[in-house]
């Protein structure tokens, strides 16, 4: 175990616990208007998602073209992508379970599941942050999807 980073890990854990406590640790939806959830989501996004999806949610280049291994590059989570084309429950499941846990067997996904690394509240916070970065038009369109049965 690398003990040089132990103080940082302790600080990070305490900070996340503090922010989650402020959120009530009971997030059960993605709410772009919840400032505390968005702030926590931004921290978690930078830590867990930005490596593939980009610091500014821009995704990887040529995200619509298959790579040699049969997977697609990470898509953008901003308005130029398709994240806002999906309802919150699908986005939550995809984040928690990964592509293999949600996509049809014929679709090869490189998206890992984060259910072992992030609590449900933390996943909702990340989705809150992503939604907060969408235009009002994309937010309104996606909100309609959440109203459908």
N, C-alpha and C positions, 0 to 999 in steps of 0.2 A: 504494500500500500504506500502510495506517495504521500508522506506526511507534510511536505512543503506546502501543499495546497489545502491542508486540513483547516486552517483558519478561514480561508476563503469559502470553503464548502460549508462550514458552520455558519458563517455570516450570511451566505446565500440562503441556506435553509431557514435561518431565523427571519430573514427579510421576506421570504415567500410565505412563511407561516403568518407573519405580521400582516401582509397584504391580504392573504386569504381570510384572516380573521376579520379584517376591515370589510371584506366582501361578504362576510358571514359564512364562508366556506360552503355555501349552499347554492352556488350558481347552478341553474338547471336549464339555462338557455343562453343564447348568444345575444347580448344586448349592447349595441354600439353606443348607446347613450349612457351606459354605466361607466363613469370615469375611472373608478377603482378597478373594475374588471378589465377595462381597456389598458390601463397602466400595467397591470400584472400580465395581461396577454402579450403586450409589447415585449416585456422582459423575456417571457418564455419563448415567444416567436424568435427573437434574436438568438436565443440559446439553442433552440431545438429545430427551427424551421428554415432560418435564413440561409444556412449553408447550401441548401438545395433551391429554395424558392426565392432567394435574393433578399438583401437588406431592405429593399423598397418594394417587396412583393412582386418583382418583375419577372420571376421565373427564369428558367434556363433558355438559352438561344435555341431556336428551332424546336420549340416544345411540342409542335404538332407532328414532327417527323420521327419515325421509329429509329431507335439506336440499333447498333449491330446485335445487341443482346435481346432485341424484341420488345424492349420497354420504351416508354416515352420519356423524354426529359421532364423535369419538374415544371408544371405549368405556373403561370403567374397567378397571384391571388388578387391582383388589382382589377380594374374594370376591363383590361384587355384580355383577361383570361375568362374561364368559364365557371369559376367557383360560385359566383353569384347566380348561376343558372340552376343551382341545387338547393333544396330545402335544408334547414338547420339539422334535422335528424340524420340525413345522409352525410352531411359534412362531419357531424360528430362521430358517426359510426366509422367513416373512412379514416378519420384521424385516430380514433381509438384502436380499431382493428387492423388498419392498413388496407392497401388495395387487395391483397389476397383474401382478406376476410370479408370483403364486400363485393368486389367485382366478379363477373361471371368467370368460370374456370377458363374460358377461351381467351381472356384478357390477361396479359402478363403485366403486372404492376411492380414498379420499383418502390412504391410508397410503403415505408414501414409502419407498423402500428405503434402507437405511443401509449397504449393502455397500461403498460408495465412501468412507464417512466412518469406519466402525468396522471393526476387524479381527474375525475370527471369534471370537477370545478375548474381545474387548470385548463382542460381542453376547451371548456366553454369560454374561459377568459381569452384564450388564443383566438377562438372564433369571433369573440367580441371585438378584439383588436383588428382582425382582418376586415370585418364588416365596417368598422369605423373608418377605414381607409377608402371605402367605395364611395362613388358619387351618390348624391341623393336619388338619381334615377335608378342606379343599380340597386340601391338599398330598397327602394319602393318595389321594384320588380321582384326581388328576392323575397320580400315580405309577403307578396301575393302567393308565392309558392308555399310559404309556411301556413297559409290559411286554407290550402286545399286539403281535403281529407285523404 
